[in-house]
């Protein structure tokens, strides 16, 4: 995480994240990151499609802990458009001073 605060929900457990924390999730590790704190957070996320051939890849699964933070799907799905249907669309914005350390 580059700046701010967030909450990592991984395999049903909550873990606070702060600036410069690093997280590695092996394939098929259930995880979601939720913004926390008083201001924005900036996260750099990378993924490998190395195991995509072994599918299913990138499933959106129900997580009761994430549901408490409104960050879980209602039922397991593969389709990102279905999983993100209730999330507002991203809007481009200009960089603002202070977003990065």
N, C-alpha and C positions, 0 to 999 in steps of 0.2 A: 504494500500500500504506500502510495507516494505522499499523501497528506490527509489530514482529518482523522475521523474515527469511524469504524464500522463494526458490525457484528457478523462473524462467520458462523453459520449453522452447518455443521458437518456431521453426518451420520447421526442426526438427532441431538447433538450437543452444541451449546452456545459457547463461542470463544470470542472475546473482544479482540479487535485488531486496532493497532495504532500505527502511526507513521513508521515506515521502513520494515514492518512485519512482512515476512515471506511465508507463503503457504504452498505446499505441493499436494495435489490431489491425484493419487493413482487412478487409472481408468476405472470407471463405474463407481467412484466414490460420490455418494450423495452430498451435495453441498449447495449453499446459496449465501450470498453476501448482501447484507442489509445496511444501509447508511445509518449511522448513529451519531450522537453528539449534537452540538448546536449549529454546526455549519456543514458545508459540502465536504465530501471526501473524494479523493482521486485514486482510482485503482488501475493498475496495469495488469491486464489478464492475458495470458497466452495459452494456446491449446495446440495439441498435436492430433492429427487425424490418423496417426499410425495404426490404431486398432479399429478404425472404422469398418474395415472389411469383415470384422468378426461380429458386428452388430448384435443387438441394436446399439446404435451410437447416439449419445446425447439425449437420452430419455429424460422427460420431466416427470419426477415421481412425487407422490404425496409425502409430506413430512409434517407431522403434527406440531413440532416445535416451530418450524417455519410458518405454519398456518397461523400461529399466534401473532406473528409479525406481518400477516397478510402477504407472505412471500412463498406460498405453496399453491400448486395447482389443486383443483378439487378432485381430479382423478388422473391416474397415470396416462400420459400421452407421449407420442413421438414428435408431433407436429409443433414447431415453434410458434406458428401463427395461432394455433389453438391455445397453447400454453400462455401466450402473451396477450390474449384477446382483451383482458380487462385492464391491461397496463397502458397508460397514456403513451402516445407516440413521442419519440424523442424529437426535440427541436434544436436545430443548429444554433449555436451562440458563439460569440467571440470570447477569446481568453480574457480573463480579468486578473489584474494584478493581485497577488496574494493567494492565488489558487495553488501554486506550487511553492515548495520551500525555497 
